[in-house]
Amino acid sequence: MLRTWTDTHYKLDDEDWMYIATHEEQGSASLVCPGYARDGEGFSIHFTPAHAEMLESLIATLHLIKTQQKTLSSYQETPTQNHIIR
């Protein structure tokens, strides 16, 4: 993962609770991951419509990863045949 000395890094678990807050007066929205659900390490990221294309790319990437994981797990669930060589 990318990290520099100025970046803040959060890794979300599958169970992390998040919600979207809309700021109509500012024409924006925030992704909120509250601190009380993360042992005091909550955060909020404020987005404007200018970020939509990047966020859509992020969603497309996550869908691709999900598809790849399903494909990989279906290969792992296929029973293998044991061959006896004499």
PAGU-470355 format. One record per residue (C-alpha): x, y, z; residue in three letters; residue number from 1. Coordinates in nm, 3 decimals. Layout:
residues N
<site u="X" v="Y" w="Z" rest="ALA" nr="NUM"/>
...
end
This chain:
residues 86
<site u="0.000" v="0.000" w="0.000" rest="MET" nr="1"/>
<site u="0.108" v="0.352" w="-0.067" rest="LEU" nr="2"/>
<site u="0.229" v="0.551" w="0.229" rest="ARG" nr="3"/>
<site u="0.439" v="0.861" w="0.260" rest="THR" nr="4"/>
<site u="0.539" v="1.058" w="0.561" rest="TRP" nr="5"/>
<site u="0.247" v="1.299" w="0.509" rest="THR" nr="6"/>
<site u="-0.032" v="1.048" w="0.436" rest="ASP" nr="7"/>
<site u="-0.287" v="0.920" w="0.682" rest="THR" nr="8"/>
<site u="-0.365" v="0.554" w="0.625" rest="HIS" nr="9"/>
<site u="-0.680" v="0.372" w="0.737" rest="TYR" nr="10"/>
<site u="-0.749" v="0.007" w="0.665" rest="LYS" nr="11"/>
<site u="-1.117" v="-0.077" w="0.680" rest="LEU" nr="12"/>
<site u="-1.233" v="-0.417" w="0.795" rest="ASP" nr="13"/>
<site u="-1.526" v="-0.585" w="0.625" rest="ASP" nr="14"/>
<site u="-1.735" v="-0.520" w="0.937" rest="GLU" nr="15"/>
<site u="-1.656" v="-0.148" w="0.972" rest="ASP" nr="16"/>
<site u="-1.968" v="0.062" w="0.992" rest="TRP" nr="17"/>
<site u="-1.987" v="0.356" w="0.753" rest="MET" nr="18"/>
<site u="-2.251" v="0.592" w="0.628" rest="TYR" nr="19"/>
<site u="-2.289" v="0.877" w="0.383" rest="ILE" nr="20"/>
<site u="-2.370" v="1.229" w="0.502" rest="ALA" nr="21"/>
<site u="-2.509" v="1.468" w="0.243" rest="THR" nr="22"/>
<site u="-2.420" v="1.839" w="0.259" rest="HIS" nr="23"/>
<site u="-2.678" v="1.990" w="0.025" rest="GLU" nr="24"/>
<site u="-2.581" v="2.348" w="0.109" rest="GLU" nr="25"/>
<site u="-2.225" v="2.274" w="-0.003" rest="GLN" nr="26"/>
<site u="-2.317" v="2.047" w="-0.294" rest="GLY" nr="27"/>
<site u="-2.112" v="1.764" w="-0.151" rest="SER" nr="28"/>
<site u="-2.122" v="1.445" w="0.054" rest="ALA" nr="29"/>
<site u="-1.900" v="1.271" w="0.306" rest="SER" nr="30"/>
<site u="-1.812" v="0.911" w="0.367" rest="LEU" nr="31"/>
<site u="-1.818" v="0.881" w="0.746" rest="VAL" nr="32"/>
<site u="-1.661" v="0.601" w="0.947" rest="CYS" nr="33"/>
<site u="-1.735" v="0.704" w="1.305" rest="PRO" nr="34"/>
<site u="-1.474" v="0.682" w="1.576" rest="GLY" nr="35"/>
<site u="-1.705" v="0.516" w="1.827" rest="TYR" nr="36"/>
<site u="-1.720" v="0.218" w="1.591" rest="ALA" nr="37"/>
<site u="-1.339" v="0.211" w="1.544" rest="ARG" nr="38"/>
<site u="-1.190" v="0.247" w="1.892" rest="ASP" nr="39"/>
<site u="-1.162" v="0.623" w="1.851" rest="GLY" nr="40"/>
<site u="-0.998" v="0.608" w="1.506" rest="GLU" nr="41"/>
<site u="-1.286" v="0.744" w="1.300" rest="GLY" nr="42"/>
<site u="-1.266" v="0.966" w="0.998" rest="PHE" nr="43"/>
<site u="-1.472" v="1.147" w="0.739" rest="SER" nr="44"/>
<site u="-1.381" v="1.215" w="0.378" rest="ILE" nr="45"/>
<site u="-1.557" v="1.506" w="0.210" rest="HIS" nr="46"/>
<site u="-1.629" v="1.465" w="-0.165" rest="PHE" nr="47"/>
<site u="-1.765" v="1.699" w="-0.430" rest="THR" nr="48"/>
<site u="-1.910" v="1.611" w="-0.772" rest="PRO" nr="49"/>
<site u="-1.562" v="1.671" w="-0.916" rest="ALA" nr="50"/>
<site u="-1.454" v="1.347" w="-0.743" rest="HIS" nr="51"/>
<site u="-1.729" v="1.133" w="-0.900" rest="ALA" nr="52"/>
<site u="-1.520" v="0.996" w="-1.187" rest="GLU" nr="53"/>
<site u="-1.239" v="0.888" w="-0.955" rest="MET" nr="54"/>
<site u="-1.485" v="0.728" w="-0.712" rest="LEU" nr="55"/>
<site u="-1.654" v="0.545" w="-1.001" rest="GLU" nr="56"/>
<site u="-1.312" v="0.410" w="-1.102" rest="SER" nr="57"/>
<site u="-1.254" v="0.295" w="-0.745" rest="LEU" nr="58"/>
<site u="-1.590" v="0.113" w="-0.744" rest="ILE" nr="59"/>
<site u="-1.513" v="-0.050" w="-1.081" rest="ALA" nr="60"/>
<site u="-1.175" v="-0.167" w="-0.946" rest="THR" nr="61"/>
<site u="-1.337" v="-0.314" w="-0.634" rest="LEU" nr="62"/>
<site u="-1.595" v="-0.498" w="-0.848" rest="HIS" nr="63"/>
<site u="-1.312" v="-0.639" w="-1.062" rest="LEU" nr="64"/>
<site u="-1.125" v="-0.759" w="-0.753" rest="ILE" nr="65"/>
<site u="-1.444" v="-0.919" w="-0.620" rest="LYS" nr="66"/>
<site u="-1.498" v="-1.101" w="-0.951" rest="THR" nr="67"/>
<site u="-1.137" v="-1.222" w="-0.953" rest="GLN" nr="68"/>
<site u="-1.170" v="-1.349" w="-0.596" rest="GLN" nr="69"/>
<site u="-1.488" v="-1.541" w="-0.685" rest="LYS" nr="70"/>
<site u="-1.314" v="-1.695" w="-0.986" rest="THR" nr="71"/>
<site u="-1.013" v="-1.792" w="-0.775" rest="LEU" nr="72"/>
<site u="-1.228" v="-1.943" w="-0.500" rest="SER" nr="73"/>
<site u="-1.425" v="-2.148" w="-0.753" rest="SER" nr="74"/>
<site u="-1.096" v="-2.295" w="-0.879" rest="TYR" nr="75"/>
<site u="-0.991" v="-2.378" w="-0.525" rest="GLN" nr="76"/>
<site u="-1.322" v="-2.553" w="-0.453" rest="GLU" nr="77"/>
<site u="-1.290" v="-2.785" w="-0.754" rest="THR" nr="78"/>
<site u="-1.191" v="-3.130" w="-0.626" rest="PRO" nr="79"/>
<site u="-0.861" v="-3.257" w="-0.754" rest="THR" nr="80"/>
<site u="-0.812" v="-3.612" w="-0.870" rest="GLN" nr="81"/>
<site u="-0.539" v="-3.821" w="-0.718" rest="ASN" nr="82"/>
<site u="-0.347" v="-4.021" w="-0.971" rest="HIS" nr="83"/>
<site u="-0.156" v="-4.329" w="-0.867" rest="ILE" nr="84"/>
<site u="0.160" v="-4.389" w="-1.068" rest="ILE" nr="85"/>
<site u="0.302" v="-4.740" w="-1.061" rest="ARG" nr="86"/>
end
